[in-house]
Every structure is written in structure tokens, then in C-alpha cells.
């Protein structure tokens, strides 16, 4: 009876050890699964700077393209910069504008004025925006034709330009006071863009505002 009792005790102890061993193995397996879980944080952090850089680059490109320049573009009226150029010049040299010319090669405006006292004609240049006088040139005494032409003006140079460009939109080139077959007129030239399009030169009578082409 003693031997049988001892055998049972040994069997129970062995079973206990086996159970403990299995439990330990189970714990180790569980620990291994837990510690191998990946973290996505690193991938997210790497993607963020690229997106930011792209956005910054696009914004910079937009700012560059929107800055533009002061070139005269196609329109159906006198460019605002041209009107400013005349105002700027008249503030420095009061009188009557008898010519306005856009110098595309040098991106500037030329304004010719017959002085208020009718004693001289002067050519004045402004920047492309028409806001600043950059040069004064060719001061000369007017002749009788100049005086007669200015005295006849009832339609301003601005009105004549807008009248022509409304009918013939394009890129403003120049306008000047002249005569055509005994009529005192504004000669207005407009450049046309595109194939098979000819530049336009029209006359506007300074008294009647009648508009007709240069033949």
C-alpha cells in the first residue's frame, strides 16, 4: 500500500510539472506574437514632407505666373496704362496730347504734347505702367498746322482710340493728330494677332467723329 501511494504522488507531481511546462510554452508563444506587431507611424511621417513640398512648389509657380508683365495686350479699348501715361505727362507738361505711341521694343509710352501756351511741342516718355516720366526729348516750336489742328479738336484722342478699338479689337499701337485730304483727323493704328489678320489703321474726324479706313 505504501508503494502504490508513492506511485500516485509521483504521477500527480509529474502531471503538475507537465502542465507548468505547457503553460510556459504558451506564454512564450503569446509574447512572441505581441512583440512582432508592426507600426505604420514611420511610413506616415515620411510621406508628409513630400506632400508639403509639392504644395509649396505649386503655390510658388502660381505666384510666378500671376505676376505677369506690363505689356500691352489685345483689348477693345485704350489700355489703362496708356491713359495713365497721358495723365502723368500732362501733369508735368500741361497742354494738349497730339500723339500717343506704345514702344513695344522698349516697353514704354511716348506722349507728344503741344504746350498750354502753344509755344512748344515736347516728346515725353514714361515707364510701361504710365506712372513715371523717364525721359524728355525733342522740344521744338510748333508750326501753324499744329496750331490749326489742335484748335479744331472736338473729339479727344481717348475718344477716338476707344471708338476704333471697340469696332476693331486688337493691340494698341499708336494714335496721332494729322490731316487727310483736308480733314483734320486722329489716325489710330491697331495691331492684329493671328494668321491672315491685317493691322488696322483708321481715321476719326476730330469734329464729327466720323470713322473711316486709311485707303
MDTraj code that builds the backbone (N, CA, C; nanometers):
import mdtraj as md
import numpy as np

residues = "UNK UNK UNK UNK UNK UNK UNK UNK UNK UNK UNK UNK UNK UNK UNK UNK UNK UNK UNK UNK UNK UNK UNK UNK UNK UNK UNK UNK UNK UNK UNK UNK UNK UNK UNK UNK UNK UNK UNK UNK UNK UNK UNK UNK UNK UNK UNK UNK UNK UNK UNK UNK UNK UNK UNK UNK UNK UNK UNK UNK UNK UNK UNK UNK UNK UNK UNK UNK UNK UNK UNK UNK UNK UNK UNK UNK UNK UNK UNK UNK UNK UNK UNK UNK UNK UNK UNK UNK UNK UNK UNK UNK UNK UNK UNK UNK UNK UNK UNK UNK UNK UNK UNK UNK UNK UNK UNK UNK UNK UNK UNK UNK UNK UNK UNK UNK UNK UNK UNK UNK UNK UNK UNK UNK UNK UNK UNK UNK UNK UNK UNK UNK UNK UNK UNK UNK UNK UNK UNK UNK UNK UNK UNK UNK UNK UNK UNK UNK UNK UNK UNK UNK UNK UNK UNK UNK UNK UNK UNK UNK UNK UNK UNK UNK UNK UNK UNK UNK UNK UNK UNK UNK UNK UNK UNK UNK UNK UNK UNK UNK UNK UNK UNK UNK UNK UNK UNK UNK UNK UNK UNK UNK UNK UNK UNK UNK UNK UNK UNK UNK UNK UNK UNK UNK UNK UNK UNK UNK UNK UNK UNK UNK UNK UNK UNK".split()
xyz = np.array([
    [0.0831, -0.1200, 0.0000],
    [0.0000, 0.0000, 0.0000],
    [0.0868, 0.1253, 0.0000],
    [0.1955, 0.1248, 0.0655],
    [0.2850, 0.2400, 0.0657],
    [0.3400, 0.2680, -0.0732],
    [0.3750, 0.1577, -0.1422],
    [0.4329, 0.1780, -0.2760],
    [0.3296, 0.2375, -0.3712],
    [0.2096, 0.1880, -0.3645],
    [0.1035, 0.2411, -0.4526],
    [0.0796, 0.3885, -0.4262],
    [0.0774, 0.4257, -0.2973],
    [0.0553, 0.5662, -0.2608],
    [0.1665, 0.6556, -0.3153],
    [0.2898, 0.6087, -0.3049],
    [0.4045, 0.6848, -0.3561],
    [0.3965, 0.7003, -0.5073],
    [0.3515, 0.5937, -0.5747],
    [0.3407, 0.5996, -0.7219],
    [0.2416, 0.7061, -0.7644],
    [0.1288, 0.7155, -0.6895],
    [0.0272, 0.8168, -0.7227],
    [0.0813, 0.9585, -0.7010],
    [0.1553, 0.9711, -0.5923],
    [0.2140, 1.1038, -0.5661],
    [0.3088, 1.1448, -0.6785],
    [0.3901, 1.0473, -0.7224],
    [0.4853, 1.0764, -0.8310],
    [0.4122, 1.1125, -0.9597],
    [0.3025, 1.0390, -0.9859],
    [0.2250, 1.0668, -1.1077],
    [0.1639, 1.2060, -1.1036],
    [0.1093, 1.2406, -0.9861],
    [0.0495, 1.3748, -0.9717],
    [0.1543, 1.4839, -0.9908],
    [0.2722, 1.4632, -0.9308],
    [0.3803, 1.5624, -0.9435],
    [0.4246, 1.5775, -1.0878],
    [0.4352, 1.4616, -1.1560],
    [0.4767, 1.4665, -1.2970],
    [0.3751, 1.5411, -1.3818],
    [0.2470, 1.5157, -1.3543],
    [0.1411, 1.5857, -1.4293],
    [0.1478, 1.7350, -1.4057],
    [0.1762, 1.7725, -1.2804],
    [0.1877, 1.9159, -1.2488],
    [0.3005, 1.9811, -1.3232],
    [0.4147, 1.9125, -1.3272],
    [0.5295, 1.9677, -1.3999],
    [0.4998, 1.9830, -1.5488],
    [0.4303, 1.8820, -1.6062],
    [0.3964, 1.8887, -1.7486],
    [0.3042, 2.0068, -1.7772],
    [0.2065, 2.0267, -1.6913],
    [0.1130, 2.1390, -1.7100],
    [0.1845, 2.2731, -1.7017],
    [0.2767, 2.2835, -1.6047],
    [0.3525, 2.4082, -1.5903],
    [0.4376, 2.4354, -1.7127],
    [0.4967, 2.3251, -1.7656],
    [0.5812, 2.3400, -1.8839],
    [0.5007, 2.3873, -2.0039],
    [0.3810, 2.3283, -2.0216],
    [0.2938, 2.3693, -2.1329],
    [0.2493, 2.5143, -2.1188],
    [0.2198, 2.5542, -1.9970],
    [0.1772, 2.6933, -1.9730],
    [0.2878, 2.7915, -2.0070],
    [0.4114, 2.7539, -1.9707],
    [0.5258, 2.8409, -2.0007],
    [0.5446, 2.8563, -2.1506],
    [0.5296, 2.7421, -2.2216],
    [0.5420, 2.7482, -2.3679],
    [0.4345, 2.8378, -2.4281],
    [0.3121, 2.8257, -2.3748],
    [0.2008, 2.9086, -2.4234],
    [0.2284, 3.0563, -2.4010],
    [0.2863, 3.0911, -2.2835],
    [0.3196, 3.2311, -2.2539],
    [0.4237, 3.2842, -2.3501],
    [0.5251, 3.1994, -2.3764],
    [0.6314, 3.2431, -2.4681],
    [0.5771, 3.2705, -2.6075],
    [0.4879, 3.1798, -2.6541],
    [0.4288, 3.1992, -2.7870],
    [0.3490, 3.3286, -2.7933],
    [0.2706, 3.3540, -2.6891],
    [0.1882, 3.4760, -2.6864],
    [0.2738, 3.6005, -2.6881],
    [0.3844, 3.5954, -2.6141],
    [0.4752, 3.7100, -2.6089],
    [0.5357, 3.7380, -2.7453],
    [0.5717, 3.6309, -2.8174],
    [0.6324, 3.6471, -2.9493],
    [0.5367, 3.7146, -3.0465],
    [0.4097, 3.6762, -3.0457],
    [0.3102, 3.7346, -3.1345],
    [0.2917, 3.8828, -3.1054],
    [0.2900, 3.9190, -2.9802],
    [0.2660, 4.0582, -2.9395],
    [0.3797, 4.1498, -2.9823],
    [0.5024, 4.1060, -2.9686],
    [0.6181, 4.1927, -2.9938],
    [0.6476, 4.2090, -3.1420],
    [0.5846, 4.1324, -3.2311],
    [0.6128, 4.1458, -3.3748],
    [0.5099, 4.2323, -3.4470],
    [0.4190, 4.2968, -3.3737],
    [0.3176, 4.3837, -3.4367],
    [0.3845, 4.5080, -3.4977],
    [0.3684, 4.5330, -3.6334],
    [0.4357, 4.6482, -3.6979],
    [0.3686, 4.7807, -3.6644],
    [0.4452, 4.8892, -3.6744],
    [0.3908, 5.0236, -3.6504],
    [0.3939, 5.1040, -3.7805],
    [0.2805, 5.1604, -3.8247],
    [0.2762, 5.2372, -3.9507],
    [0.3211, 5.3821, -3.9375],
    [0.3572, 5.4237, -3.8178],
    [0.3868, 5.5661, -3.7939],
    [0.5003, 5.6160, -3.8807],
    [0.6027, 5.5301, -3.8999],
    [0.7205, 5.5739, -3.9738],
    [0.6865, 5.6053, -4.1191],
    [0.6013, 5.5218, -4.1836],
    [0.5616, 5.5453, -4.3221],
    [0.4855, 5.6758, -4.3371],
    [0.3948, 5.7043, -4.2443],
    [0.3148, 5.8273, -4.2490],
    [0.4025, 5.9510, -4.2394],
    [0.5020, 5.9482, -4.1503],
    [0.5895, 6.0635, -4.1314],
    [0.6735, 6.0900, -4.2556],
    [0.7120, 5.9834, -4.3286],
    [0.7941, 6.0026, -4.4476],
    [0.7135, 6.0618, -4.5620],
    [0.5836, 6.0316, -4.5705],
    [0.5012, 6.0809, -4.6804],
    [0.4661, 6.2283, -4.6649],
    [0.4560, 6.2745, -4.5411],
    [0.4097, 6.4118, -4.5157],
    [0.4983, 6.5197, -4.5770],
    [0.6336, 6.5150, -4.5631],
    [0.7171, 6.6218, -4.6193],
    [0.7028, 6.6344, -4.7701],
    [0.6875, 6.5176, -4.8425],
    [0.6750, 6.5227, -4.9872],
    [0.5505, 6.5988, -5.0285],
    [0.4389, 6.5722, -4.9606],
    [0.3140, 6.6413, -4.9925],
    [0.3279, 6.7907, -4.9684],
    [0.3944, 6.8274, -4.8607],
    [0.4138, 6.9691, -4.8283],
    [0.4990, 7.0375, -4.9334],
    [0.6069, 6.9679, -4.9759],
    [0.6949, 7.0249, -5.0763],
    [0.6211, 7.0476, -5.2071],
    [0.5333, 6.9497, -5.2469],
    [0.4581, 6.9641, -5.3703],
    [0.3675, 7.0848, -5.3651],
    [0.2969, 7.1006, -5.2518],
    [0.2049, 7.2130, -5.2354],
    [0.2790, 7.3455, -5.2431],
    [0.3952, 7.3531, -5.1772],
    [0.4750, 7.4760, -5.1772],
    [0.5220, 7.5107, -5.3173],
    [0.5666, 7.4082, -5.3933],
    [0.6147, 7.4306, -5.5287],
    [0.5043, 7.4817, -5.6191],
    [0.3836, 7.4192, -5.6069],
    [0.2719, 7.4620, -5.6898],
    [0.2330, 7.6057, -5.6592],
    [0.2311, 7.6411, -5.5305],
    [0.1953, 7.7783, -5.4915],
    [0.2956, 7.8775, -5.5468],
    [0.4242, 7.8405, -5.5423],
    [0.5282, 7.9287, -5.5934],
    [0.5125, 7.9505, -5.7431],
    [0.4793, 7.8405, -5.8169],
    [0.4587, 7.8514, -5.9605],
    [0.3424, 7.9425, -5.9927],
    [0.2339, 7.9309, -5.9139],
    [0.1164, 8.0152, -5.9365],
    [0.1502, 8.1622, -5.9178],
    [0.2296, 8.1931, -5.8118],
    [0.2666, 8.3318, -5.7859],
    [0.3499, 8.3877, -5.8997],
    [0.4405, 8.3037, -5.9550],
    [0.5256, 8.3495, -6.0637],
    [0.4447, 8.3793, -6.1882],
    [0.3490, 8.2876, -6.2215],
    [0.2721, 8.3061, -6.3427],
    [0.1755, 8.4221, -6.3324],
    [0.1280, 8.4520, -6.2093],
    [0.0293, 8.5582, -6.1943],
    [0.0924, 8.6969, -6.1870],
    [0.2253, 8.7025, -6.1675],
    [0.2890, 8.8331, -6.1564],
    [0.2821, 8.9093, -6.2884],
    [0.2981, 8.8321, -6.4030],
    [0.2809, 8.8923, -6.5335],
    [0.3786, 9.0041, -6.5620],
    [0.3482, 9.0841, -6.6677],
    [0.4301, 9.1988, -6.7011],
    [0.3395, 9.3117, -6.7459],
    [0.3979, 9.4232, -6.7887],
    [0.3191, 9.5417, -6.8216],
    [0.2963, 9.5557, -6.9710],
    [0.3168, 9.4500, -7.0483],
    [0.3000, 9.4579, -7.1919],
    [0.1559, 9.4914, -7.2281],
    [0.1392, 9.5618, -7.3423],
    [0.0060, 9.5926, -7.3924],
    [-0.0491, 9.4683, -7.4605],
    [-0.1685, 9.4269, -7.4213],
    [-0.2295, 9.3069, -7.4766],
    [-0.3552, 9.3427, -7.5552],
    [-0.4114, 9.2433, -7.6215],
    [-0.5293, 9.2662, -7.7043],
    [-0.6474, 9.3108, -7.6191],
    [-0.7183, 9.4128, -7.6662],
    [-0.8345, 9.4631, -7.5930],
    [-0.9249, 9.5382, -7.6895],
    [-1.0369, 9.5892, -7.6362],
    [-1.1301, 9.6640, -7.7203],
    [-1.1385, 9.8105, -7.6766],
    [-1.0333, 9.8571, -7.6095],
    [-1.0299, 9.9963, -7.5631],
    [-0.8855, 10.0368, -7.5359],
    [-0.8651, 10.1667, -7.5152],
    [-0.7317, 10.2159, -7.4802],
    [-0.6836, 10.1484, -7.3520],
    [-0.5631, 10.0903, -7.3515],
    [-0.5114, 10.0299, -7.2288],
    [-0.5043, 10.1317, -7.1153],
    [-0.5317, 10.0863, -6.9953],
    [-0.5299, 10.1759, -6.8793],
    [-0.3944, 10.2437, -6.8629],
    [-0.2870, 10.1692, -6.8916],
    [-0.1529, 10.2268, -6.8784],
    [-0.1322, 10.3429, -6.9754],
    [-0.1938, 10.3348, -7.0936],
    [-0.1832, 10.4443, -7.1897],
    [-0.2515, 10.5702, -7.1393],
    [-0.3686, 10.5528, -7.0793],
    [-0.4393, 10.6678, -7.0218],
    [-0.3588, 10.7285, -6.9071],
    [-0.2981, 10.6422, -6.8251],
    [-0.2152, 10.6915, -6.7149],
    [-0.0938, 10.7670, -6.7673],
    [-0.0350, 10.7168, -6.8754],
    [0.0825, 10.7830, -6.9330],
    [0.0489, 10.9261, -6.9745],
    [-0.0664, 10.9446, -7.0377],
    [-0.1056, 11.0807, -7.0784],
    [-0.1287, 11.1697, -6.9569],
    [-0.1952, 11.1164, -6.8555],
    [-0.2184, 11.1958, -6.7337],
    [-0.0869, 11.2343, -6.6664],
    [0.0058, 11.1387, -6.6613],
    [0.1354, 11.1638, -6.5973],
    [0.2124, 11.2733, -6.6703],
    [0.2130, 11.2662, -6.8023],
    [0.2860, 11.3652, -6.8820],
    [0.2195, 11.5023, -6.8733],
    [0.0869, 11.5056, -6.8802],
    [0.0167, 11.6344, -6.8730],
    [0.0340, 11.7017, -6.7373],
    [0.0539, 11.6230, -6.6332],
    [0.0788, 11.6818, -6.5015],
    [0.2119, 11.7565, -6.4998],
    [0.3085, 11.7062, -6.5763],
    [0.4403, 11.7706, -6.5825],
    [0.4492, 11.8740, -6.6943],
    [0.3717, 11.8520, -6.8014],
    [0.3755, 11.9413, -6.9183],
    [0.2316, 11.9694, -6.9626],
    [0.1636, 12.0628, -6.8985],
    [0.0232, 12.0917, -6.9330],
    [0.0090, 12.1333, -7.0793],
    [-0.0996, 12.0871, -7.1409],
    [-0.1246, 12.1216, -7.2802],
    [-0.2206, 12.0235, -7.3438],
    [-0.2032, 11.9970, -7.4732],
    [-0.2896, 11.9051, -7.5486],
    [-0.2061, 11.7890, -7.6021],
    [-0.2513, 11.6671, -7.5768],
    [-0.1828, 11.5498, -7.6313],
    [-0.2132, 11.5416, -7.7801],
    [-0.1093, 11.5334, -7.8616],
    [-0.1293, 11.5216, -8.0061],
    [-0.0771, 11.3880, -8.0610],
    [-0.0141, 11.3093, -7.9738],
    [0.0295, 11.1757, -8.0161],
    [0.0501, 11.0868, -7.8934],
    [0.0092, 10.9606, -7.9079],
    [0.0352, 10.8578, -7.8066],
    [0.0859, 10.7347, -7.8792],
    [0.1989, 10.6835, -7.8342],
    [0.2608, 10.5705, -7.9039],
    [0.3121, 10.4690, -7.8026],
    [0.2797, 10.3404, -7.8259],
    [0.3334, 10.2333, -7.7417],
    [0.4583, 10.1775, -7.8079],
    [0.5731, 10.1904, -7.7409],
    [0.7007, 10.1389, -7.7906],
    [0.7176, 9.9969, -7.7382],
    [0.6805, 9.9004, -7.8210],
    [0.6830, 9.7608, -7.7778],
    [0.8246, 9.7097, -7.7550],
    [0.9197, 9.7589, -7.8328],
    [1.0573, 9.7123, -7.8207],
    [1.1189, 9.7491, -7.6859],
    [1.0846, 9.8677, -7.6361],
    [1.1441, 9.9144, -7.5106],
    [1.0432, 9.9220, -7.3963],
    [0.9229, 9.8734, -7.4223],
    [0.8165, 9.8694, -7.3204],
    [0.7999, 10.0048, -7.2508],
    [0.7648, 10.1045, -7.3303],
    [0.7448, 10.2387, -7.2755],
    [0.6421, 10.3135, -7.3612],
    [0.5892, 10.4214, -7.3059],
    [0.4940, 10.5059, -7.3768],
    [0.5610, 10.6357, -7.4206],
    [0.5272, 10.6792, -7.5422],
    [0.5695, 10.8121, -7.5879],
    [0.4450, 10.8992, -7.5989],
    [0.4510, 11.0148, -7.5355],
    [0.3398, 11.1098, -7.5397],
    [0.3933, 11.2422, -7.5931],
    [0.3326, 11.2921, -7.7015],
    [0.3723, 11.4225, -7.7553],
    [0.2652, 11.5246, -7.7190],
    [0.3109, 11.6374, -7.6674],
    [0.2197, 11.7396, -7.6159],
    [0.2498, 11.8746, -7.6803],
    [0.1425, 11.9459, -7.7189],
    [0.1552, 12.0865, -7.7561],
    [0.1284, 12.1658, -7.6296],
    [0.2267, 12.2432, -7.5878],
    [0.2187, 12.3101, -7.4578],
    [0.0973, 12.4017, -7.4472],
    [0.0595, 12.4283, -7.3235],
    [-0.0591, 12.5085, -7.2948],
    [-0.0489, 12.6486, -7.3549],
    [0.0705, 12.7037, -7.3566],
    [0.0886, 12.8378, -7.4142],
    [0.1138, 12.8330, -7.5648],
    [0.1063, 12.7110, -7.6209],
    [0.1234, 12.6887, -7.7659],
    [0.2624, 12.7293, -7.8155],
    [0.3590, 12.7354, -7.7260],
    [0.4929, 12.7809, -7.7638],
    [0.5854, 12.6668, -7.8053],
    [0.5550, 12.5429, -7.7648],
    [0.6446, 12.4330, -7.7977],
    [0.5725, 12.2979, -7.8020],
    [0.6346, 12.2068, -7.8782],
    [0.5932, 12.0665, -7.8778],
    [0.7019, 11.9887, -7.8051],
    [0.6609, 11.8929, -7.7250],
    [0.7586, 11.8160, -7.6491],
    [0.7211, 11.6684, -7.6482],
    [0.8214, 11.5832, -7.6668],
    [0.8023, 11.4384, -7.6590],
    [0.8483, 11.3906, -7.5221],
    [0.7635, 11.3181, -7.4560],
    [0.7931, 11.2693, -7.3209],
    [0.7693, 11.1184, -7.3169],
    [0.8584, 11.0483, -7.2483],
    [0.8457, 10.9026, -7.2355],
    [0.8152, 10.8655, -7.0902],
    [0.7328, 10.7613, -7.0750],
    [0.7028, 10.7099, -6.9408],
    [0.7359, 10.5611, -6.9350],
    [0.7340, 10.5090, -6.8132],
    [0.7515, 10.3647, -6.7973],
    [0.6298, 10.2910, -6.8529],
    [0.6376, 10.1582, -6.8556],
    [0.5310, 10.0773, -6.9151],
    [0.3979, 10.0938, -6.8442],
    [0.4030, 10.1203, -6.7147],
    [0.2798, 10.1386, -6.6378],
    [0.2186, 10.2769, -6.6573],
    [0.2956, 10.3682, -6.7175],
    [0.2467, 10.5034, -6.7409],
    [0.2464, 10.5915, -6.6177],
    [0.3178, 10.5509, -6.5160],
    [0.3115, 10.6221, -6.3881],
    [0.4306, 10.7129, -6.3609],
    [0.5331, 10.7067, -6.4456],
    [0.6554, 10.7829, -6.4167],
    [0.7207, 10.8310, -6.5456],
    [0.7561, 10.9588, -6.5505],
    [0.8293, 11.0131, -6.6652],
    [0.9730, 10.9632, -6.6592],
    [1.0201, 10.9065, -6.7699],
    [1.1561, 10.8520, -6.7732],
    [1.2504, 10.9326, -6.8625],
    [1.1930, 11.0105, -6.9554],
    [1.2792, 11.0860, -7.0480],
    [1.1973, 11.1963, -7.1159],
    [1.2618, 11.3084, -7.1396],
    [1.2006, 11.4176, -7.2161],
    [1.2899, 11.4467, -7.3359],
    [1.2282, 11.4552, -7.4554],
    [1.3093, 11.4636, -7.5768],
    [1.2403, 11.5526, -7.6806],
    [1.3168, 11.5986, -7.7775],
    [1.2650, 11.6696, -7.8952],
    [1.1690, 11.7836, -7.8624],
    [1.2176, 11.8825, -7.7920],
    [1.1385, 12.0040, -7.7699],
    [1.1570, 12.0935, -7.8923],
    [1.0469, 12.1307, -7.9562],
    [1.0569, 12.2147, -8.0757],
    [0.9385, 12.3094, -8.0858],
    [0.9540, 12.4092, -8.1698],
    [0.8479, 12.5078, -8.1880],
    [0.7435, 12.4535, -8.2849],
    [0.6142, 12.4652, -8.2513],
    [0.5101, 12.4158, -8.3415],
    [0.4943, 12.5063, -8.4633],
    [0.4459, 12.4477, -8.5730],
    [0.4154, 12.5300, -8.6904],
    [0.2655, 12.5605, -8.6923],
    [0.2228, 12.6349, -8.7943],
    [0.0827, 12.6782, -8.7998],
    [-0.0135, 12.5596, -8.8140],
    [0.0316, 12.4570, -8.8847],
    [-0.0531, 12.3376, -8.8989],
    [-0.0833, 12.2756, -8.7627],
    [0.0185, 12.2678, -8.6799],
    [-0.0008, 12.2120, -8.5454],
    [-0.1061, 12.2917, -8.4686],
    [-0.0947, 12.4234, -8.4774],
    [-0.1877, 12.5101, -8.4045],
    [-0.3298, 12.4964, -8.4583],
    [-0.3440, 12.4897, -8.5908],
    [-0.4768, 12.4764, -8.6518],
    [-0.5410, 12.3419, -8.6157],
    [-0.4618, 12.2377, -8.6147],
    [-0.5156, 12.1049, -8.5830],
    [-0.5682, 12.0995, -8.4399],
    [-0.4882, 12.1503, -8.3474],
    [-0.5298, 12.1473, -8.2070],
    [-0.6543, 12.2328, -8.1853],
    [-0.6612, 12.3458, -8.2534],
    [-0.7768, 12.4350, -8.2381],
    [-0.9058, 12.3694, -8.2865],
    [-0.8940, 12.2723, -8.3767],
    [-1.0128, 12.2083, -8.4345],
    [-1.0653, 12.0912, -8.3504],
    [-0.9904, 12.0475, -8.2520],
    [-1.0268, 11.9254, -8.1778],
    [-1.1574, 11.9413, -8.1003],
    [-1.2523, 11.8532, -8.1312],
    [-1.3750, 11.8401, -8.0533],
    [-1.3916, 11.6965, -8.0016],
    [-1.3208, 11.6046, -8.0659],
    [-1.3174, 11.4640, -8.0234],
    [-1.1779, 11.4374, -7.9691],
    [-1.1694, 11.3960, -7.8438],
    [-1.0377, 11.3770, -7.7812],
    [-0.9669, 11.2535, -7.8360],
    [-0.8372, 11.2476, -7.8105],
    [-0.7595, 11.1325, -7.8551],
    [-0.8096, 11.0038, -7.7897],
    [-0.8485, 11.0102, -7.6639],
    [-0.9002, 10.8918, -7.5942],
    [-1.0311, 10.8448, -7.6563],
    [-1.1194, 10.9377, -7.6873],
    [-1.2475, 10.9022, -7.7504],
    [-1.2249, 10.8377, -7.8864],
    [-1.1311, 10.8911, -7.9624],
    [-1.1029, 10.8361, -8.0951],
    [-1.0466, 10.6943, -8.0856],
    [-0.9531, 10.6741, -7.9937],
    [-0.8938, 10.5410, -7.9763],
    [-1.0004, 10.4399, -7.9360],
    [-1.0819, 10.4740, -7.8385],
    [-1.1856, 10.3810, -7.7920],
    [-1.2877, 10.3511, -7.9013],
    [-1.3185, 10.4516, -7.9824],
    [-1.4132, 10.4313, -8.0921],
    [-1.3594, 10.3288, -8.1920],
    [-1.2327, 10.3422, -8.2266],
    [-1.1720, 10.2493, -8.3226],
    [-1.1579, 10.1093, -8.2633],
    [-1.1100, 10.1011, -8.1401],
    [-1.0817, 9.9698, -8.0816],
    [-1.2089, 9.8933, -8.0448],
    [-1.3168, 9.9644, -8.0206],
    [-1.4439, 9.8963, -7.9958],
    [-1.4882, 9.8211, -8.1209],
    [-1.4643, 9.8836, -8.2360],
    [-1.5024, 9.8212, -8.3634],
    [-1.3969, 9.7235, -8.4129],
    [-1.2708, 9.7500, -8.3789],
    [-1.1597, 9.6665, -8.4264],
    [-1.0688, 9.6303, -8.3082],
    [-1.1091, 9.5364, -8.2244],
    [-1.0258, 9.4981, -8.1087],
    [-0.8895, 9.4475, -8.1547],
    [-0.7895, 9.4738, -8.0733],
    [-0.6546, 9.4292, -8.1055],
    [-0.5558, 9.4874, -8.0066],
    [-0.4313, 9.4995, -8.0492],
    [-0.3258, 9.5533, -7.9634],
    [-0.2979, 9.6981, -8.0047],
    [-0.3207, 9.7909, -7.9136],
    [-0.2999, 9.9324, -7.9460],
    [-0.1553, 9.9580, -7.9876],
    [-0.1402, 10.0355, -8.0958],
    [-0.0066, 10.0703, -8.1444],
    [0.0194, 10.2203, -8.1269],
    [-0.0579, 10.3037, -8.1972],
    [-0.0372, 10.4478, -8.1834],
    [-0.1582, 10.5267, -8.2313],
    [-0.1623, 10.6517, -8.1886],
    [-0.2641, 10.7461, -8.2356],
    [-0.1985, 10.8827, -8.2448],
    [-0.2291, 10.9563, -8.3524],
    [-0.1707, 11.0894, -8.3676],
    [-0.2651, 11.1819, -8.4423],
    [-0.2485, 11.3099, -8.4140],
    [-0.3275, 11.4134, -8.4804],
    [-0.2619, 11.4461, -8.6142],
    [-0.3417, 11.4366, -8.7219],
    [-0.2876, 11.4610, -8.8555],
    [-0.3995, 11.5136, -8.9445],
    [-0.3756, 11.5161, -9.0759],
    [-0.4839, 11.5529, -9.1675],
    [-0.4886, 11.4552, -9.2842],
    [-0.6059, 11.4425, -9.3412],
    [-0.6272, 11.3507, -9.4529],
    [-0.7167, 11.4191, -9.5556],
    [-0.6553, 11.4552, -9.6686],
    [-0.7305, 11.5217, -9.7759],
    [-0.8081, 11.6433, -9.7262],
    [-0.7415, 11.7236, -9.6459],
    [-0.8023, 11.8468, -9.5987],
    [-0.8841, 11.8317, -9.4711],
    [-0.9016, 11.7103, -9.4229],
    [-0.9765, 11.6879, -9.2988],
    [-0.8777, 11.6665, -9.1844],
    [-0.9055, 11.7281, -9.0726],
    [-0.8209, 11.7062, -8.9544],
    [-0.8752, 11.5832, -8.8816],
    [-0.7871, 11.4875, -8.8590],
    [-0.8314, 11.3573, -8.8072],
    [-0.7326, 11.3033, -8.7042],
    [-0.7829, 11.2073, -8.6293],
    [-0.6960, 11.1221, -8.5479],
    [-0.6672, 10.9964, -8.6293],
    [-0.5406, 10.9646, -8.6466],
    [-0.5021, 10.8389, -8.7101],
    [-0.4743, 10.7377, -8.5989],
    [-0.5478, 10.6276, -8.5991],
    [-0.5355, 10.5270, -8.4926],
    [-0.4937, 10.3942, -8.5548],
    [-0.3849, 10.3373, -8.5044],
    [-0.3353, 10.2091, -8.5557],
    [-0.3489, 10.1013, -8.4488],
    [-0.4004, 9.9863, -8.4923],
    [-0.4225, 9.8722, -8.4031],
    [-0.3608, 9.7489, -8.4671],
    [-0.2763, 9.6791, -8.3935],
    [-0.2155, 9.5558, -8.4433],
    [-0.3090, 9.4385, -8.4164],
    [-0.3140, 9.3471, -8.5132],
    [-0.3988, 9.2285, -8.5003],
    [-0.3111, 9.1051, -8.4856],
    [-0.3521, 9.0139, -8.3982],
    [-0.2785, 8.8896, -8.3783],
    [-0.3428, 8.7779, -8.4594],
    [-0.2635, 8.6766, -8.4926],
    [-0.3169, 8.5605, -8.5622],
    [-0.2901, 8.5650, -8.7113],
    [-0.2965, 8.4458, -8.7712],
    [-0.2706, 8.4347, -8.9142],
    [-0.3828, 8.5002, -8.9944],
    [-0.3455, 8.5515, -9.1119],
    [-0.4418, 8.6114, -9.2054],
    [-0.5161, 8.7319, -9.1482],
    [-0.4576, 8.7996, -9.0514],
    [-0.5194, 8.9203, -8.9968],
    [-0.4273, 9.0390, -9.0216],
    [-0.4804, 9.1411, -9.0854],
    [-0.4017, 9.2601, -9.1172],
    [-0.4179, 9.3653, -9.0084],
    [-0.3106, 9.4399, -8.9844],
    [-0.3184, 9.5505, -8.8890],
    [-0.4166, 9.6559, -8.9403],
    [-0.4739, 9.7291, -8.8475],
    [-0.5786, 9.8258, -8.8799],
    [-0.5268, 9.9685, -8.8637],
    [-0.5576, 10.0544, -8.9614],
    [-0.5368, 10.1986, -8.9456],
    [-0.6666, 10.2684, -8.9838],
    [-0.7227, 10.3402, -8.8881],
    [-0.8489, 10.4102, -8.9099],
    [-0.8319, 10.5583, -8.8805],
    [-0.9144, 10.6395, -8.9487],
    [-0.9187, 10.7826, -8.9227],
    [-1.0486, 10.8160, -8.8499],
    [-1.0387, 10.9103, -8.7561],
    [-1.1570, 10.9619, -8.6871],
    [-1.1546, 11.1135, -8.6995],
    [-1.2584, 11.1688, -8.7621],
    [-1.2674, 11.3136, -8.7808],
    [-1.2759, 11.3825, -8.6444],
    [-1.1914, 11.4832, -8.6210],
    [-1.1859, 11.5478, -8.4893],
    [-1.3082, 11.6345, -8.4603],
    [-1.3888, 11.6642, -8.5633],
    [-1.5086, 11.7464, -8.5426],
    [-1.6365, 11.6627, -8.5387],
    [-1.6467, 11.5673, -8.6314],
    [-1.7719, 11.4915, -8.6458],
    [-1.7669, 11.3515, -8.5852],
    [-1.6476, 11.3026, -8.5513],
    [-1.6276, 11.1659, -8.5005],
    [-1.6541, 11.0599, -8.6071],
    [-1.6639, 11.1012, -8.7326],
    [-1.6801, 11.0023, -8.8400],
    [-1.5537, 10.9159, -8.8482],
    [-1.5749, 10.7849, -8.8580],
    [-1.4620, 10.6920, -8.8639],
    [-1.4579, 10.6273, -9.0020],
    [-1.3387, 10.6222, -9.0605],
    [-1.3254, 10.5584, -9.1917],
    [-1.1822, 10.5051, -9.2053],
    [-1.1624, 10.4060, -9.2924],
    [-1.0306, 10.3423, -9.3038],
    [-0.9317, 10.4251, -9.3845],
    [-0.8048, 10.3987, -9.3587],
    [-0.6986, 10.4588, -9.4392],
    [-0.6940, 10.3827, -9.5712],
    [-0.7123, 10.4534, -9.6825],
    [-0.7164, 10.3863, -9.8138],
    [-0.5761, 10.3659, -9.8670],
])
top = md.Topology()
chain = top.add_chain()
for i, resn in enumerate(residues, 1):
    res = top.add_residue(resn, chain, resSeq=i)
    for name in ("N", "CA", "C"):
        top.add_atom(name, md.element.get_by_symbol(name[0]), res)
traj = md.Trajectory(xyz[None], top)
